[in-house]
Amino acid sequence: MLWELLATIIAGVGAAGIALLLRKFTSQRLPRYWVPVFAGLGMLIFQIHGEYNWFRHQSGLLPQGVTVVRTIESSSWWRPWSYLKPHTLQFVAMDSKNASSNQHNADLMLVDLYFFEHRQPARRIKQVIHCALQKRALYSDTLPLPKPGEAIDESWQPLEANDVVLLQLCKTSRSD
């Protein structure tokens, strides 16, 4: 965050320098207020550029085996340009390479999901996916893991049949 602030200030100073050069080349015919206007525009453009490129940059840093399974695009009134083209400021990635199946019930898969949000640290949440029943639950030591064919309790949440986590994880576990 500190580096981003510093880079924003440098972008503003650079844009102000361009305005000063333009004033010099036009023999001071351009108004003086162009310098702070260019500085502000330079900082604003740098921030907008950073917002739109954040997702591509972060997803490009993911290690092999970690795939993006969901993106959340957003628009807001204080970013009016985001209504023209919404930008991704949150996404979820799944570590399918290190997912593991339960020894007692092959329908249960343990996977790490990573939640990324712009200007926030990433969070890792362990999930248990029940492939046969298409349900998920947060992993904990107190989570009762069902045996094959056994009913599950209300702590399990239903997943859509086309959920990317379910499709990728359970397809991979079935082919192994």
Rosetta constraint file for C-alpha pairs under 8 A:
AtomPair CA 1 CA 5 HARMONIC 6.27 0.50
AtomPair CA 1 CA 119 HARMONIC 7.06 0.50
AtomPair CA 2 CA 6 HARMONIC 6.21 0.50
AtomPair CA 3 CA 7 HARMONIC 6.03 0.50
AtomPair CA 4 CA 8 HARMONIC 6.08 0.50
AtomPair CA 5 CA 9 HARMONIC 6.31 0.50
AtomPair CA 6 CA 10 HARMONIC 6.23 0.50
AtomPair CA 7 CA 11 HARMONIC 6.10 0.50
AtomPair CA 8 CA 12 HARMONIC 6.31 0.50
AtomPair CA 8 CA 43 HARMONIC 5.28 0.50
AtomPair CA 8 CA 46 HARMONIC 6.38 0.50
AtomPair CA 8 CA 47 HARMONIC 7.02 0.50
AtomPair CA 9 CA 13 HARMONIC 6.24 0.50
AtomPair CA 9 CA 43 HARMONIC 6.68 0.50
AtomPair CA 10 CA 14 HARMONIC 6.03 0.50
AtomPair CA 11 CA 15 HARMONIC 6.14 0.50
AtomPair CA 11 CA 39 HARMONIC 7.54 0.50
AtomPair CA 11 CA 42 HARMONIC 5.64 0.50
AtomPair CA 11 CA 43 HARMONIC 5.61 0.50
AtomPair CA 11 CA 46 HARMONIC 6.72 0.50
AtomPair CA 12 CA 16 HARMONIC 6.11 0.50
AtomPair CA 12 CA 38 HARMONIC 7.32 0.50
AtomPair CA 12 CA 39 HARMONIC 4.12 0.50
AtomPair CA 12 CA 40 HARMONIC 6.15 0.50
AtomPair CA 12 CA 41 HARMONIC 7.42 0.50
AtomPair CA 12 CA 42 HARMONIC 4.87 0.50
AtomPair CA 12 CA 43 HARMONIC 4.81 0.50
AtomPair CA 13 CA 17 HARMONIC 6.13 0.50
AtomPair CA 13 CA 39 HARMONIC 6.00 0.50
AtomPair CA 14 CA 18 HARMONIC 6.41 0.50
AtomPair CA 14 CA 39 HARMONIC 7.40 0.50
AtomPair CA 14 CA 42 HARMONIC 7.63 0.50
AtomPair CA 15 CA 19 HARMONIC 6.47 0.50
AtomPair CA 15 CA 35 HARMONIC 7.91 0.50
AtomPair CA 15 CA 38 HARMONIC 5.35 0.50
AtomPair CA 15 CA 39 HARMONIC 5.07 0.50
AtomPair CA 15 CA 41 HARMONIC 7.69 0.50
AtomPair CA 15 CA 42 HARMONIC 5.26 0.50
AtomPair CA 16 CA 20 HARMONIC 6.27 0.50
AtomPair CA 16 CA 34 HARMONIC 7.99 0.50
AtomPair CA 16 CA 35 HARMONIC 4.89 0.50
AtomPair CA 16 CA 36 HARMONIC 6.38 0.50
AtomPair CA 16 CA 37 HARMONIC 7.83 0.50
AtomPair CA 16 CA 38 HARMONIC 5.29 0.50
AtomPair CA 16 CA 39 HARMONIC 4.59 0.50
AtomPair CA 16 CA 42 HARMONIC 7.88 0.50
AtomPair CA 17 CA 21 HARMONIC 6.20 0.50
AtomPair CA 17 CA 35 HARMONIC 7.55 0.50
AtomPair CA 18 CA 22 HARMONIC 6.20 0.50
AtomPair CA 18 CA 38 HARMONIC 7.81 0.50
AtomPair CA 19 CA 23 HARMONIC 6.21 0.50
AtomPair CA 19 CA 34 HARMONIC 6.17 0.50
AtomPair CA 19 CA 35 HARMONIC 5.15 0.50
AtomPair CA 19 CA 38 HARMONIC 6.26 0.50
AtomPair CA 20 CA 24 HARMONIC 6.20 0.50
AtomPair CA 20 CA 35 HARMONIC 6.32 0.50
AtomPair CA 21 CA 25 HARMONIC 6.12 0.50
AtomPair CA 22 CA 26 HARMONIC 6.15 0.50
AtomPair CA 22 CA 30 HARMONIC 7.56 0.50
AtomPair CA 23 CA 27 HARMONIC 6.21 0.50
AtomPair CA 23 CA 28 HARMONIC 4.68 0.50
AtomPair CA 23 CA 29 HARMONIC 6.46 0.50
AtomPair CA 23 CA 30 HARMONIC 5.37 0.50
AtomPair CA 23 CA 31 HARMONIC 7.70 0.50
AtomPair CA 23 CA 32 HARMONIC 7.93 0.50
AtomPair CA 24 CA 28 HARMONIC 5.59 0.50
AtomPair CA 26 CA 30 HARMONIC 6.76 0.50
AtomPair CA 30 CA 34 HARMONIC 7.31 0.50
AtomPair CA 33 CA 37 HARMONIC 6.32 0.50
AtomPair CA 34 CA 38 HARMONIC 5.85 0.50
AtomPair CA 35 CA 39 HARMONIC 6.23 0.50
AtomPair CA 36 CA 40 HARMONIC 6.09 0.50
AtomPair CA 37 CA 41 HARMONIC 6.10 0.50
AtomPair CA 38 CA 42 HARMONIC 5.87 0.50
AtomPair CA 39 CA 43 HARMONIC 6.33 0.50
AtomPair CA 40 CA 44 HARMONIC 6.13 0.50
AtomPair CA 41 CA 45 HARMONIC 5.94 0.50
AtomPair CA 42 CA 46 HARMONIC 6.11 0.50
AtomPair CA 43 CA 47 HARMONIC 6.27 0.50
AtomPair CA 44 CA 48 HARMONIC 6.21 0.50
AtomPair CA 45 CA 49 HARMONIC 6.00 0.50
AtomPair CA 46 CA 50 HARMONIC 6.18 0.50
AtomPair CA 47 CA 51 HARMONIC 6.23 0.50
AtomPair CA 48 CA 52 HARMONIC 6.32 0.50
AtomPair CA 49 CA 53 HARMONIC 6.14 0.50
AtomPair CA 50 CA 54 HARMONIC 5.76 0.50
AtomPair CA 51 CA 55 HARMONIC 7.92 0.50
AtomPair CA 51 CA 87 HARMONIC 7.08 0.50
AtomPair CA 51 CA 88 HARMONIC 7.91 0.50
AtomPair CA 51 CA 89 HARMONIC 7.34 0.50
AtomPair CA 52 CA 87 HARMONIC 5.69 0.50
AtomPair CA 52 CA 88 HARMONIC 7.13 0.50
AtomPair CA 53 CA 57 HARMONIC 6.14 0.50
AtomPair CA 54 CA 58 HARMONIC 6.02 0.50
AtomPair CA 54 CA 88 HARMONIC 7.86 0.50
AtomPair CA 54 CA 89 HARMONIC 7.47 0.50
AtomPair CA 54 CA 118 HARMONIC 7.30 0.50
AtomPair CA 55 CA 59 HARMONIC 5.90 0.50
AtomPair CA 55 CA 88 HARMONIC 6.10 0.50
AtomPair CA 55 CA 89 HARMONIC 6.80 0.50
AtomPair CA 55 CA 90 HARMONIC 7.79 0.50
AtomPair CA 55 CA 91 HARMONIC 7.90 0.50
AtomPair CA 56 CA 60 HARMONIC 6.01 0.50
AtomPair CA 57 CA 61 HARMONIC 6.58 0.50
AtomPair CA 58 CA 62 HARMONIC 6.92 0.50
AtomPair CA 59 CA 68 HARMONIC 7.20 0.50
AtomPair CA 62 CA 66 HARMONIC 6.11 0.50
AtomPair CA 62 CA 67 HARMONIC 7.53 0.50
AtomPair CA 64 CA 97 HARMONIC 7.88 0.50
AtomPair CA 65 CA 95 HARMONIC 5.90 0.50
AtomPair CA 65 CA 96 HARMONIC 5.83 0.50
AtomPair CA 65 CA 97 HARMONIC 4.62 0.50
AtomPair CA 65 CA 98 HARMONIC 7.73 0.50
AtomPair CA 66 CA 93 HARMONIC 6.25 0.50
AtomPair CA 66 CA 94 HARMONIC 5.34 0.50
AtomPair CA 66 CA 95 HARMONIC 4.28 0.50
AtomPair CA 66 CA 96 HARMONIC 6.17 0.50
AtomPair CA 66 CA 97 HARMONIC 6.83 0.50
AtomPair CA 67 CA 93 HARMONIC 5.24 0.50
AtomPair CA 67 CA 94 HARMONIC 5.41 0.50
AtomPair CA 67 CA 95 HARMONIC 6.65 0.50
AtomPair CA 67 CA 96 HARMONIC 7.54 0.50
AtomPair CA 68 CA 91 HARMONIC 7.07 0.50
AtomPair CA 68 CA 92 HARMONIC 5.84 0.50
AtomPair CA 68 CA 93 HARMONIC 4.11 0.50
AtomPair CA 68 CA 94 HARMONIC 6.36 0.50
AtomPair CA 69 CA 91 HARMONIC 7.73 0.50
AtomPair CA 69 CA 92 HARMONIC 5.78 0.50
AtomPair CA 69 CA 93 HARMONIC 5.40 0.50
AtomPair CA 69 CA 94 HARMONIC 6.48 0.50
AtomPair CA 69 CA 164 HARMONIC 5.84 0.50
AtomPair CA 69 CA 165 HARMONIC 6.47 0.50
AtomPair CA 70 CA 91 HARMONIC 5.57 0.50
AtomPair CA 70 CA 92 HARMONIC 5.12 0.50
AtomPair CA 70 CA 93 HARMONIC 7.06 0.50
AtomPair CA 70 CA 164 HARMONIC 7.82 0.50
AtomPair CA 71 CA 88 HARMONIC 6.56 0.50
AtomPair CA 71 CA 90 HARMONIC 6.09 0.50
AtomPair CA 71 CA 91 HARMONIC 4.24 0.50
AtomPair CA 71 CA 92 HARMONIC 6.41 0.50
AtomPair CA 72 CA 88 HARMONIC 5.66 0.50
AtomPair CA 72 CA 89 HARMONIC 6.66 0.50
AtomPair CA 72 CA 90 HARMONIC 5.22 0.50
AtomPair CA 72 CA 91 HARMONIC 5.81 0.50
AtomPair CA 73 CA 86 HARMONIC 5.77 0.50
AtomPair CA 73 CA 87 HARMONIC 5.20 0.50
AtomPair CA 73 CA 88 HARMONIC 4.26 0.50
AtomPair CA 73 CA 89 HARMONIC 6.38 0.50
AtomPair CA 73 CA 90 HARMONIC 7.15 0.50
AtomPair CA 74 CA 82 HARMONIC 7.32 0.50
AtomPair CA 74 CA 86 HARMONIC 5.43 0.50
AtomPair CA 74 CA 87 HARMONIC 5.77 0.50
AtomPair CA 74 CA 88 HARMONIC 6.33 0.50
AtomPair CA 74 CA 89 HARMONIC 6.90 0.50
AtomPair CA 75 CA 79 HARMONIC 6.94 0.50
AtomPair CA 75 CA 80 HARMONIC 7.66 0.50
AtomPair CA 75 CA 82 HARMONIC 4.86 0.50
AtomPair CA 75 CA 83 HARMONIC 5.55 0.50
AtomPair CA 75 CA 86 HARMONIC 5.37 0.50
AtomPair CA 75 CA 87 HARMONIC 7.12 0.50
AtomPair CA 76 CA 80 HARMONIC 6.61 0.50
AtomPair CA 76 CA 82 HARMONIC 6.65 0.50
AtomPair CA 76 CA 83 HARMONIC 7.30 0.50
AtomPair CA 79 CA 83 HARMONIC 7.76 0.50
AtomPair CA 80 CA 84 HARMONIC 7.68 0.50
AtomPair CA 81 CA 85 HARMONIC 6.70 0.50
AtomPair CA 81 CA 86 HARMONIC 7.95 0.50
AtomPair CA 82 CA 86 HARMONIC 4.52 0.50
AtomPair CA 82 CA 87 HARMONIC 6.43 0.50
AtomPair CA 89 CA 117 HARMONIC 5.76 0.50
AtomPair CA 89 CA 118 HARMONIC 5.17 0.50
AtomPair CA 90 CA 115 HARMONIC 7.46 0.50
AtomPair CA 90 CA 116 HARMONIC 5.50 0.50
AtomPair CA 90 CA 117 HARMONIC 4.36 0.50
AtomPair CA 90 CA 118 HARMONIC 6.35 0.50
AtomPair CA 91 CA 115 HARMONIC 6.11 0.50
AtomPair CA 91 CA 116 HARMONIC 5.34 0.50
AtomPair CA 91 CA 117 HARMONIC 6.70 0.50
AtomPair CA 92 CA 113 HARMONIC 6.70 0.50
AtomPair CA 92 CA 114 HARMONIC 5.58 0.50
AtomPair CA 92 CA 115 HARMONIC 4.69 0.50
AtomPair CA 92 CA 116 HARMONIC 6.17 0.50
AtomPair CA 93 CA 113 HARMONIC 5.72 0.50
AtomPair CA 93 CA 114 HARMONIC 5.08 0.50
AtomPair CA 93 CA 115 HARMONIC 6.62 0.50
AtomPair CA 93 CA 116 HARMONIC 7.93 0.50
AtomPair CA 94 CA 111 HARMONIC 7.20 0.50
AtomPair CA 94 CA 112 HARMONIC 6.04 0.50
AtomPair CA 94 CA 113 HARMONIC 4.64 0.50
AtomPair CA 94 CA 114 HARMONIC 6.28 0.50
AtomPair CA 94 CA 165 HARMONIC 7.33 0.50
AtomPair CA 95 CA 99 HARMONIC 6.52 0.50
AtomPair CA 95 CA 111 HARMONIC 6.47 0.50
AtomPair CA 95 CA 112 HARMONIC 5.55 0.50
AtomPair CA 95 CA 113 HARMONIC 6.46 0.50
AtomPair CA 95 CA 114 HARMONIC 7.90 0.50
AtomPair CA 96 CA 111 HARMONIC 6.64 0.50
AtomPair CA 96 CA 112 HARMONIC 7.78 0.50
AtomPair CA 96 CA 168 HARMONIC 7.88 0.50
AtomPair CA 96 CA 169 HARMONIC 6.45 0.50
AtomPair CA 98 CA 111 HARMONIC 7.16 0.50
AtomPair CA 98 CA 112 HARMONIC 7.99 0.50
AtomPair CA 99 CA 109 HARMONIC 6.70 0.50
AtomPair CA 99 CA 110 HARMONIC 5.57 0.50
AtomPair CA 99 CA 111 HARMONIC 4.59 0.50
AtomPair CA 99 CA 112 HARMONIC 7.14 0.50
AtomPair CA 99 CA 169 HARMONIC 7.90 0.50
AtomPair CA 100 CA 109 HARMONIC 5.57 0.50
AtomPair CA 100 CA 110 HARMONIC 5.30 0.50
AtomPair CA 100 CA 111 HARMONIC 6.80 0.50
AtomPair CA 101 CA 105 HARMONIC 7.66 0.50
AtomPair CA 101 CA 106 HARMONIC 5.82 0.50
AtomPair CA 101 CA 107 HARMONIC 7.32 0.50
AtomPair CA 101 CA 108 HARMONIC 5.68 0.50
AtomPair CA 101 CA 109 HARMONIC 4.35 0.50
AtomPair CA 101 CA 110 HARMONIC 6.19 0.50
AtomPair CA 101 CA 173 HARMONIC 7.57 0.50
AtomPair CA 102 CA 106 HARMONIC 5.59 0.50
AtomPair CA 102 CA 107 HARMONIC 7.51 0.50
AtomPair CA 102 CA 108 HARMONIC 5.49 0.50
AtomPair CA 102 CA 109 HARMONIC 6.18 0.50
AtomPair CA 102 CA 110 HARMONIC 7.48 0.50
AtomPair CA 104 CA 147 HARMONIC 6.63 0.50
AtomPair CA 104 CA 148 HARMONIC 7.69 0.50
AtomPair CA 105 CA 146 HARMONIC 7.50 0.50
AtomPair CA 105 CA 147 HARMONIC 5.70 0.50
AtomPair CA 105 CA 148 HARMONIC 5.40 0.50
AtomPair CA 106 CA 148 HARMONIC 7.86 0.50
AtomPair CA 107 CA 129 HARMONIC 7.91 0.50
AtomPair CA 107 CA 130 HARMONIC 5.51 0.50
AtomPair CA 107 CA 131 HARMONIC 5.13 0.50
AtomPair CA 107 CA 132 HARMONIC 5.88 0.50
AtomPair CA 107 CA 148 HARMONIC 7.55 0.50
AtomPair CA 108 CA 128 HARMONIC 6.48 0.50
AtomPair CA 108 CA 129 HARMONIC 5.60 0.50
AtomPair CA 108 CA 130 HARMONIC 4.67 0.50
AtomPair CA 108 CA 131 HARMONIC 6.35 0.50
AtomPair CA 109 CA 128 HARMONIC 5.51 0.50
AtomPair CA 109 CA 129 HARMONIC 5.08 0.50
AtomPair CA 109 CA 130 HARMONIC 6.56 0.50
AtomPair CA 109 CA 131 HARMONIC 7.50 0.50
AtomPair CA 109 CA 169 HARMONIC 7.69 0.50
AtomPair CA 109 CA 170 HARMONIC 7.88 0.50
AtomPair CA 110 CA 126 HARMONIC 6.94 0.50
AtomPair CA 110 CA 127 HARMONIC 5.80 0.50
AtomPair CA 110 CA 128 HARMONIC 4.60 0.50
AtomPair CA 110 CA 129 HARMONIC 6.46 0.50
AtomPair CA 110 CA 139 HARMONIC 7.82 0.50
AtomPair CA 111 CA 126 HARMONIC 5.78 0.50
AtomPair CA 111 CA 127 HARMONIC 5.42 0.50
AtomPair CA 111 CA 128 HARMONIC 6.44 0.50
AtomPair CA 111 CA 129 HARMONIC 7.69 0.50
AtomPair CA 112 CA 124 HARMONIC 6.40 0.50
AtomPair CA 112 CA 125 HARMONIC 5.73 0.50
AtomPair CA 112 CA 126 HARMONIC 4.56 0.50
AtomPair CA 112 CA 127 HARMONIC 6.21 0.50
AtomPair CA 113 CA 124 HARMONIC 5.71 0.50
AtomPair CA 113 CA 125 HARMONIC 5.28 0.50
AtomPair CA 113 CA 126 HARMONIC 6.20 0.50
AtomPair CA 113 CA 127 HARMONIC 7.04 0.50
AtomPair CA 114 CA 122 HARMONIC 6.50 0.50
AtomPair CA 114 CA 123 HARMONIC 5.52 0.50
AtomPair CA 114 CA 124 HARMONIC 4.53 0.50
AtomPair CA 114 CA 125 HARMONIC 6.37 0.50
AtomPair CA 115 CA 122 HARMONIC 5.60 0.50
AtomPair CA 115 CA 123 HARMONIC 5.12 0.50
AtomPair CA 115 CA 124 HARMONIC 6.44 0.50
AtomPair CA 115 CA 125 HARMONIC 7.88 0.50
AtomPair CA 116 CA 120 HARMONIC 7.24 0.50
AtomPair CA 116 CA 121 HARMONIC 7.03 0.50
AtomPair CA 116 CA 122 HARMONIC 4.78 0.50
AtomPair CA 116 CA 123 HARMONIC 6.75 0.50
AtomPair CA 117 CA 121 HARMONIC 7.19 0.50
AtomPair CA 117 CA 122 HARMONIC 6.87 0.50
AtomPair CA 125 CA 138 HARMONIC 7.49 0.50
AtomPair CA 126 CA 138 HARMONIC 6.15 0.50
AtomPair CA 126 CA 139 HARMONIC 5.37 0.50
AtomPair CA 127 CA 136 HARMONIC 6.65 0.50
AtomPair CA 127 CA 137 HARMONIC 5.72 0.50
AtomPair CA 127 CA 138 HARMONIC 4.70 0.50
AtomPair CA 127 CA 139 HARMONIC 5.13 0.50
AtomPair CA 128 CA 136 HARMONIC 5.54 0.50
AtomPair CA 128 CA 137 HARMONIC 5.28 0.50
AtomPair CA 128 CA 138 HARMONIC 6.22 0.50
AtomPair CA 128 CA 139 HARMONIC 5.76 0.50
AtomPair CA 129 CA 134 HARMONIC 7.26 0.50
AtomPair CA 129 CA 135 HARMONIC 5.93 0.50
AtomPair CA 129 CA 136 HARMONIC 4.46 0.50
AtomPair CA 129 CA 137 HARMONIC 6.69 0.50
AtomPair CA 129 CA 166 HARMONIC 7.29 0.50
AtomPair CA 130 CA 134 HARMONIC 5.59 0.50
AtomPair CA 130 CA 135 HARMONIC 5.20 0.50
AtomPair CA 130 CA 136 HARMONIC 6.03 0.50
AtomPair CA 131 CA 135 HARMONIC 7.02 0.50
AtomPair CA 131 CA 166 HARMONIC 6.81 0.50
AtomPair CA 131 CA 170 HARMONIC 5.71 0.50
AtomPair CA 134 CA 158 HARMONIC 6.19 0.50
AtomPair CA 134 CA 159 HARMONIC 5.41 0.50
AtomPair CA 134 CA 160 HARMONIC 7.34 0.50
AtomPair CA 134 CA 161 HARMONIC 7.05 0.50
AtomPair CA 134 CA 166 HARMONIC 7.07 0.50
AtomPair CA 135 CA 156 HARMONIC 5.91 0.50
AtomPair CA 135 CA 157 HARMONIC 5.33 0.50
AtomPair CA 135 CA 158 HARMONIC 4.35 0.50
AtomPair CA 135 CA 159 HARMONIC 5.16 0.50
AtomPair CA 136 CA 156 HARMONIC 5.30 0.50
AtomPair CA 136 CA 157 HARMONIC 5.21 0.50
AtomPair CA 136 CA 158 HARMONIC 6.43 0.50
AtomPair CA 136 CA 159 HARMONIC 6.81 0.50
AtomPair CA 137 CA 155 HARMONIC 6.33 0.50
AtomPair CA 137 CA 156 HARMONIC 4.71 0.50
AtomPair CA 137 CA 157 HARMONIC 6.15 0.50
AtomPair CA 138 CA 143 HARMONIC 7.92 0.50
AtomPair CA 139 CA 143 HARMONIC 6.43 0.50
AtomPair CA 146 CA 150 HARMONIC 5.55 0.50
AtomPair CA 146 CA 151 HARMONIC 6.82 0.50
AtomPair CA 146 CA 152 HARMONIC 6.29 0.50
AtomPair CA 152 CA 156 HARMONIC 7.12 0.50
AtomPair CA 159 CA 163 HARMONIC 6.39 0.50
AtomPair CA 159 CA 166 HARMONIC 7.45 0.50
AtomPair CA 161 CA 166 HARMONIC 7.53 0.50
AtomPair CA 161 CA 167 HARMONIC 7.81 0.50
AtomPair CA 162 CA 166 HARMONIC 7.44 0.50
AtomPair CA 162 CA 167 HARMONIC 6.66 0.50
AtomPair CA 163 CA 167 HARMONIC 6.16 0.50
AtomPair CA 164 CA 168 HARMONIC 5.92 0.50
AtomPair CA 165 CA 169 HARMONIC 5.79 0.50
AtomPair CA 166 CA 170 HARMONIC 5.67 0.50
AtomPair CA 166 CA 171 HARMONIC 7.89 0.50
AtomPair CA 167 CA 171 HARMONIC 5.72 0.50
AtomPair CA 168 CA 172 HARMONIC 6.06 0.50
AtomPair CA 169 CA 173 HARMONIC 6.21 0.50
AtomPair CA 170 CA 174 HARMONIC 6.06 0.50
AtomPair CA 171 CA 175 HARMONIC 6.33 0.50
AtomPair CA 172 CA 176 HARMONIC 6.48 0.50
